[in-house]
């Protein structure tokens, strides 16, 4: 086992925070935008949900069939 290092720790140096340059004030008022309404994708992707349900049913049926056949053969 080696001896622990006898080297002293260096103190942590704090970095000075850099202030961003100040922008000159403009006379134009800030533009406010209306809030964005969430988009409903359920109608656009109804076919994908239907396909996923069909894949799940087929996969479950095949899995149950394989389990059932493992007891027979």
MINU-449495 format. One record per atom (N, C-alpha, C): residue in one letter; x, y, z; atom name; residue number from 0. Coordinates in Angstrom, 3 decimals, always signed. Example, Ala and Ser with C-alpha at 12.3 -4.5 7.8 and 13.67 -1.06 7.14 Angstrom:
! MINU-449495
node res:a&px:+13.190&py:-5.690&pz:+7.800&atom:N&n:0
node res:a&px:+12.300&py:-4.500&pz:+7.800&atom:CA&n:0
node res:a&px:+13.200&py:-3.300&pz:+7.800&atom:C&n:0
node res:s&px:+12.850&py:-2.250&pz:+7.080&atom:N&n:1
node res:s&px:+13.670&py:-1.060&pz:+7.140&atom:CA&n:1
node res:s&px:+12.900&py:+0.030&pz:+7.870&atom:C&n:1
! end
This chain:
! MINU-449495
node res:x&px:+0.841&py:-1.176&pz:+0.000&atom:N&n:0
node res:x&px:+0.000&py:+0.000&pz:+0.000&atom:CA&n:0
node res:x&px:+0.886&py:+1.240&pz:+0.000&atom:C&n:0
node res:x&px:+0.586&py:+2.194&pz:-0.805&atom:N&n:1
node res:x&px:+1.417&py:+3.392&pz:-0.887&atom:CA&n:1
node res:x&px:+0.982&py:+4.422&pz:+0.144&atom:C&n:1
node res:x&px:+1.905&py:+5.312&pz:+0.468&atom:N&n:2
node res:x&px:+1.617&py:+6.364&pz:+1.440&atom:CA&n:2
node res:x&px:+0.735&py:+7.425&pz:+0.810&atom:C&n:2
node res:x&px:-0.171&py:+7.981&pz:+1.587&atom:N&n:3
node res:x&px:-0.989&py:+9.066&pz:+1.029&atom:CA&n:3
node res:x&px:-0.108&py:+10.273&pz:+0.704&atom:C&n:3
node res:x&px:-0.528&py:+11.027&pz:-0.248&atom:N&n:4
node res:x&px:+0.232&py:+12.184&pz:-0.691&atom:CA&n:4
node res:x&px:+0.300&py:+13.232&pz:+0.406&atom:C&n:4
node res:x&px:+1.468&py:+13.819&pz:+0.546&atom:N&n:5
node res:x&px:+1.671&py:+14.861&pz:+1.562&atom:CA&n:5
node res:x&px:+1.469&py:+16.253&pz:+0.972&atom:C&n:5
node res:x&px:+1.113&py:+16.292&pz:-0.282&atom:N&n:6
node res:x&px:+0.951&py:+17.575&pz:-0.964&atom:CA&n:6
node res:x&px:-0.245&py:+18.324&pz:-0.410&atom:C&n:6
node res:x&px:-0.089&py:+19.605&pz:-0.188&atom:N&n:7
node res:x&px:-1.176&py:+20.416&pz:+0.347&atom:CA&n:7
node res:x&px:-2.150&py:+20.771&pz:-0.757&atom:C&n:7
node res:x&px:-3.404&py:+20.862&pz:-0.385&atom:N&n:8
node res:x&px:-4.429&py:+21.261&pz:-1.354&atom:CA&n:8
node res:x&px:-4.312&py:+22.731&pz:-1.671&atom:C&n:8
node res:x&px:-4.532&py:+23.040&pz:-2.922&atom:N&n:9
node res:x&px:-4.529&py:+24.426&pz:-3.359&atom:CA&n:9
node res:x&px:-5.905&py:+25.023&pz:-3.062&atom:C&n:9
node res:x&px:-5.962&py:+26.275&pz:-2.623&atom:N&n:10
node res:x&px:-7.270&py:+26.892&pz:-2.387&atom:CA&n:10
node res:x&px:-8.016&py:+27.085&pz:-3.708&atom:C&n:10
node res:x&px:-9.314&py:+26.998&pz:-3.634&atom:N&n:11
node res:x&px:-10.152&py:+27.162&pz:-4.814&atom:CA&n:11
node res:x&px:-10.192&py:+28.636&pz:-5.187&atom:C&n:11
node res:x&px:-9.910&py:+28.907&pz:-6.428&atom:N&n:12
node res:x&px:-9.944&py:+30.288&pz:-6.895&atom:CA&n:12
node res:x&px:-11.327&py:+30.591&pz:-7.438&atom:C&n:12
node res:x&px:-11.871&py:+31.676&pz:-7.015&atom:N&n:13
node res:x&px:-13.180&py:+32.092&pz:-7.509&atom:CA&n:13
node res:x&px:-12.994&py:+32.939&pz:-8.756&atom:C&n:13
node res:x&px:-13.711&py:+32.573&pz:-9.792&atom:N&n:14
node res:x&px:-13.632&py:+33.345&pz:-11.024&atom:CA&n:14
node res:x&px:-14.561&py:+34.546&pz:-10.918&atom:C&n:14
node res:x&px:-14.097&py:+35.635&pz:-11.428&atom:N&n:15
node res:x&px:-14.932&py:+36.823&pz:-11.418&atom:CA&n:15
node res:x&px:-16.012&py:+36.677&pz:-12.473&atom:C&n:15
node res:x&px:-17.221&py:+37.041&pz:-12.102&atom:N&n:16
node res:x&px:-18.324&py:+36.954&pz:-13.048&atom:CA&n:16
node res:x&px:-18.231&py:+38.127&pz:-14.027&atom:C&n:16
node res:x&px:-18.384&py:+37.798&pz:-15.287&atom:N&n:17
node res:x&px:-18.315&py:+38.816&pz:-16.332&atom:CA&n:17
node res:x&px:-19.718&py:+39.366&pz:-16.539&atom:C&n:17
node res:x&px:-19.839&py:+40.668&pz:-16.432&atom:N&n:18
node res:x&px:-21.124&py:+41.325&pz:-16.633&atom:CA&n:18
node res:x&px:-21.329&py:+41.532&pz:-18.133&atom:C&n:18
node res:x&px:-22.517&py:+41.138&pz:-18.654&atom:N&n:19
node res:x&px:-22.761&py:+41.394&pz:-20.078&atom:CA&n:19
node res:x&px:-22.866&py:+42.900&pz:-20.315&atom:C&n:19
node res:x&px:-22.464&py:+43.340&pz:-21.491&atom:N&n:20
node res:x&px:-22.540&py:+44.778&pz:-21.759&atom:CA&n:20
node res:x&px:-23.998&py:+45.236&pz:-21.749&atom:C&n:20
node res:x&px:-24.222&py:+46.415&pz:-21.213&atom:N&n:21
node res:x&px:-25.578&py:+46.955&pz:-21.149&atom:CA&n:21
node res:x&px:-25.984&py:+47.467&pz:-22.525&atom:C&n:21
node res:x&px:-27.221&py:+47.141&pz:-22.872&atom:N&n:22
node res:x&px:-27.750&py:+47.602&pz:-24.157&atom:CA&n:22
node res:x&px:-28.431&py:+48.955&pz:-23.964&atom:C&n:22
node res:x&px:-28.336&py:+49.776&pz:-24.964&atom:N&n:23
node res:x&px:-29.053&py:+51.049&pz:-24.843&atom:CA&n:23
node res:x&px:-30.560&py:+50.780&pz:-24.889&atom:C&n:23
node res:x&px:-31.295&py:+51.503&pz:-24.082&atom:N&n:24
node res:x&px:-32.746&py:+51.297&pz:-24.045&atom:CA&n:24
node res:x&px:-33.377&py:+51.788&pz:-25.345&atom:C&n:24
node res:x&px:-34.372&py:+51.049&pz:-25.788&atom:N&n:25
node res:x&px:-35.072&py:+51.436&pz:-27.015&atom:CA&n:25
node res:x&px:-36.418&py:+52.025&pz:-26.633&atom:C&n:25
node res:x&px:-36.943&py:+52.829&pz:-27.491&atom:N&n:26
node res:x&px:-38.221&py:+53.476&pz:-27.187&atom:CA&n:26
node res:x&px:-39.410&py:+52.621&pz:-27.641&atom:C&n:26
node res:x&px:-39.152&py:+51.542&pz:-28.383&atom:N&n:27
node res:x&px:-40.249&py:+50.699&pz:-28.869&atom:CA&n:27
node res:x&px:-40.721&py:+49.768&pz:-27.737&atom:C&n:27
node res:x&px:-42.040&py:+49.624&pz:-27.566&atom:N&n:28
node res:x&px:-42.532&py:+48.737&pz:-26.510&atom:CA&n:28
node res:x&px:-42.310&py:+47.266&pz:-26.887&atom:C&n:28
node res:x&px:-42.256&py:+46.439&pz:-25.881&atom:N&n:29
node res:x&px:-42.068&py:+45.013&pz:-26.116&atom:CA&n:29
node res:x&px:-43.326&py:+44.417&pz:-26.735&atom:C&n:29
node res:x&px:-43.135&py:+43.518&pz:-27.693&atom:N&n:30
node res:x&px:-44.259&py:+42.893&pz:-28.380&atom:CA&n:30
node res:x&px:-44.692&py:+41.669&pz:-27.581&atom:C&n:30
node res:x&px:-45.978&py:+41.595&pz:-27.259&atom:N&n:31
node res:x&px:-46.485&py:+40.417&pz:-26.555&atom:CA&n:31
node res:x&px:-47.248&py:+39.556&pz:-27.547&atom:C&n:31
node res:x&px:-47.021&py:+38.248&pz:-27.440&atom:N&n:32
node res:x&px:-47.670&py:+37.315&pz:-28.342&atom:CA&n:32
node res:x&px:-48.698&py:+36.516&pz:-27.564&atom:C&n:32
node res:x&px:-49.780&py:+36.130&pz:-28.217&atom:N&n:33
node res:x&px:-50.769&py:+35.313&pz:-27.520&atom:CA&n:33
node res:x&px:-50.184&py:+33.926&pz:-27.238&atom:C&n:33
node res:x&px:-50.636&py:+33.256&pz:-26.174&atom:N&n:34
node res:x&px:-50.103&py:+31.934&pz:-25.866&atom:CA&n:34
node res:x&px:-50.432&py:+30.931&pz:-26.965&atom:C&n:34
node res:x&px:-49.515&py:+30.004&pz:-27.186&atom:N&n:35
node res:x&px:-49.680&py:+29.008&pz:-28.235&atom:CA&n:35
node res:x&px:-50.582&py:+27.897&pz:-27.717&atom:C&n:35
node res:x&px:-51.591&py:+27.549&pz:-28.503&atom:N&n:36
node res:x&px:-52.510&py:+26.483&pz:-28.121&atom:CA&n:36
node res:x&px:-51.872&py:+25.134&pz:-28.424&atom:C&n:36
node res:x&px:-52.002&py:+24.157&pz:-27.506&atom:N&n:37
node res:x&px:-51.427&py:+22.833&pz:-27.779&atom:CA&n:37
node res:x&px:-52.148&py:+22.164&pz:-28.954&atom:C&n:37
node res:x&px:-51.380&py:+21.432&pz:-29.740&atom:N&n:38
node res:x&px:-51.921&py:+20.772&pz:-30.915&atom:CA&n:38
node res:x&px:-52.394&py:+19.382&pz:-30.526&atom:C&n:38
node res:x&px:-53.571&py:+18.999&pz:-31.014&atom:N&n:39
node res:x&px:-54.127&py:+17.672&pz:-30.740&atom:CA&n:39
node res:x&px:-53.779&py:+16.760&pz:-31.905&atom:C&n:39
node res:x&px:-52.852&py:+15.833&pz:-31.674&atom:N&n:40
node res:x&px:-52.403&py:+14.926&pz:-32.725&atom:CA&n:40
node res:x&px:-53.187&py:+13.621&pz:-32.742&atom:C&n:40
node res:x&px:-54.139&py:+13.454&pz:-31.840&atom:N&n:41
node res:x&px:-54.837&py:+12.169&pz:-31.742&atom:CA&n:41
node res:x&px:-55.598&py:+11.836&pz:-33.027&atom:C&n:41
node res:x&px:-56.123&py:+12.825&pz:-33.707&atom:N&n:42
node res:x&px:-56.843&py:+12.544&pz:-34.956&atom:CA&n:42
node res:x&px:-55.874&py:+12.226&pz:-36.091&atom:C&n:42
node res:x&px:-54.688&py:+12.864&pz:-36.075&atom:N&n:43
node res:x&px:-53.718&py:+12.633&pz:-37.135&atom:CA&n:43
node res:x&px:-53.089&py:+11.248&pz:-37.043&atom:C&n:43
node res:x&px:-52.935&py:+10.734&pz:-35.814&atom:N&n:44
node res:x&px:-52.245&py:+9.464&pz:-35.627&atom:CA&n:44
node res:x&px:-53.177&py:+8.357&pz:-35.159&atom:C&n:44
node res:x&px:-54.448&py:+8.433&pz:-35.474&atom:N&n:45
node res:x&px:-55.399&py:+7.391&pz:-35.095&atom:CA&n:45
node res:x&px:-55.046&py:+6.075&pz:-35.776&atom:C&n:45
node res:x&px:-54.562&py:+6.143&pz:-37.019&atom:N&n:46
node res:x&px:-54.179&py:+4.921&pz:-37.733&atom:CA&n:46
node res:x&px:-52.994&py:+4.237&pz:-37.050&atom:C&n:46
node res:x&px:-52.069&py:+5.003&pz:-36.511&atom:N&n:47
node res:x&px:-50.907&py:+4.416&pz:-35.839&atom:CA&n:47
node res:x&px:-51.335&py:+3.699&pz:-34.565&atom:C&n:47
node res:x&px:-52.255&py:+4.284&pz:-33.821&atom:N&n:48
node res:x&px:-52.751&py:+3.635&pz:-32.598&atom:CA&n:48
node res:x&px:-53.476&py:+2.345&pz:-32.954&atom:C&n:48
node res:x&px:-54.271&py:+2.387&pz:-33.993&atom:N&n:49
node res:x&px:-54.989&py:+1.190&pz:-34.431&atom:CA&n:49
node res:x&px:-54.015&py:+0.091&pz:-34.830&atom:C&n:49
node res:x&px:-52.953&py:+0.465&pz:-35.549&atom:N&n:50
node res:x&px:-51.943&py:-0.514&pz:-35.954&atom:CA&n:50
node res:x&px:-51.221&py:-1.100&pz:-34.747&atom:C&n:50
node res:x&px:-50.896&py:-0.271&pz:-33.754&atom:N&n:51
node res:x&px:-50.218&py:-0.762&pz:-32.563&atom:CA&n:51
node res:x&px:-51.094&py:-1.721&pz:-31.770&atom:C&n:51
node res:x&px:-52.383&py:-1.439&pz:-31.688&atom:N&n:52
node res:x&px:-53.303&py:-2.352&pz:-30.995&atom:CA&n:52
node res:x&px:-53.369&py:-3.671&pz:-31.747&atom:C&n:52
node res:x&px:-53.420&py:-3.615&pz:-33.068&atom:N&n:53
node res:x&px:-53.473&py:-4.836&pz:-33.872&atom:CA&n:53
node res:x&px:-52.185&py:-5.658&pz:-33.705&atom:C&n:53
node res:x&px:-51.035&py:-5.011&pz:-33.694&atom:N&n:54
node res:x&px:-49.767&py:-5.706&pz:-33.496&atom:CA&n:54
node res:x&px:-49.720&py:-6.354&pz:-32.115&atom:C&n:54
node res:x&px:-50.227&py:-5.670&pz:-31.105&atom:N&n:55
node res:x&px:-50.252&py:-6.215&pz:-29.749&atom:CA&n:55
node res:x&px:-51.126&py:-7.450&pz:-29.670&atom:C&n:55
node res:x&px:-52.286&py:-7.404&pz:-30.296&atom:N&n:56
node res:x&px:-53.196&py:-8.556&pz:-30.270&atom:CA&n:56
node res:x&px:-52.574&py:-9.742&pz:-30.994&atom:C&n:56
node res:x&px:-51.997&py:-9.502&pz:-32.162&atom:N&n:57
node res:x&px:-51.383&py:-10.592&pz:-32.929&atom:CA&n:57
node res:x&px:-50.184&py:-11.164&pz:-32.166&atom:C&n:57
node res:x&px:-49.362&py:-10.301&pz:-31.603&atom:N&n:58
node res:x&px:-48.200&py:-10.758&pz:-30.840&atom:CA&n:58
node res:x&px:-48.597&py:-11.561&pz:-29.611&atom:C&n:58
node res:x&px:-49.615&py:-11.102&pz:-28.904&atom:N&n:59
node res:x&px:-50.096&py:-11.836&pz:-27.730&atom:CA&n:59
node res:x&px:-50.661&py:-13.192&pz:-28.103&atom:C&n:59
node res:x&px:-51.394&py:-13.242&pz:-29.220&atom:N&n:60
node res:x&px:-51.958&py:-14.512&pz:-29.678&atom:CA&n:60
node res:x&px:-50.850&py:-15.495&pz:-30.061&atom:C&n:60
node res:x&px:-49.842&py:-15.031&pz:-30.770&atom:N&n:61
node res:x&px:-48.727&py:-15.896&pz:-31.147&atom:CA&n:61
node res:x&px:-47.948&py:-16.367&pz:-29.917&atom:C&n:61
node res:x&px:-47.737&py:-15.496&pz:-28.952&atom:N&n:62
node res:x&px:-47.039&py:-15.875&pz:-27.729&atom:CA&n:62
node res:x&px:-47.828&py:-16.920&pz:-26.957&atom:C&n:62
node res:x&px:-49.136&py:-16.706&pz:-26.816&atom:N&n:63
node res:x&px:-49.979&py:-17.685&pz:-26.126&atom:CA&n:63
node res:x&px:-49.981&py:-19.011&pz:-26.875&atom:C&n:63
node res:x&px:-49.975&py:-18.968&pz:-28.212&atom:N&n:64
node res:x&px:-49.926&py:-20.187&pz:-29.008&atom:CA&n:64
node res:x&px:-48.628&py:-20.947&pz:-28.803&atom:C&n:64
node res:x&px:-47.499&py:-20.230&pz:-28.738&atom:N&n:65
node res:x&px:-46.212&py:-20.887&pz:-28.513&atom:CA&n:65
node res:x&px:-46.149&py:-21.520&pz:-27.124&atom:C&n:65
node res:x&px:-46.692&py:-20.821&pz:-26.128&atom:N&n:66
node res:x&px:-46.705&py:-21.373&pz:-24.769&atom:CA&n:66
node res:x&px:-47.591&py:-22.621&pz:-24.734&atom:C&n:66
node res:x&px:-48.742&py:-22.530&pz:-25.384&atom:N&n:67
node res:x&px:-49.641&py:-23.699&pz:-25.428&atom:CA&n:67
node res:x&px:-49.018&py:-24.878&pz:-26.150&atom:C&n:67
node res:x&px:-48.331&py:-24.607&pz:-27.250&atom:N&n:68
node res:x&px:-47.685&py:-25.701&pz:-27.999&atom:CA&n:68
node res:x&px:-46.504&py:-26.294&pz:-27.243&atom:C&n:68
node res:x&px:-45.885&py:-25.509&pz:-26.351&atom:N&n:69
node res:x&px:-44.751&py:-26.065&pz:-25.588&atom:CA&n:69
node res:x&px:-45.225&py:-27.166&pz:-24.635&atom:C&n:69
node res:x&px:-46.475&py:-27.132&pz:-24.191&atom:N&n:70
node res:x&px:-47.000&py:-28.181&pz:-23.324&atom:CA&n:70
node res:x&px:-47.407&py:-29.410&pz:-24.125&atom:C&n:70
node res:x&px:-47.751&py:-29.226&pz:-25.398&atom:N&n:71
node res:x&px:-48.202&py:-30.352&pz:-26.211&atom:CA&n:71
node res:x&px:-47.005&py:-31.128&pz:-26.758&atom:C&n:71
node res:x&px:-46.022&py:-30.418&pz:-27.272&atom:N&n:72
node res:x&px:-44.893&py:-31.120&pz:-27.920&atom:CA&n:72
node res:x&px:-43.754&py:-31.227&pz:-26.966&atom:C&n:72
! end
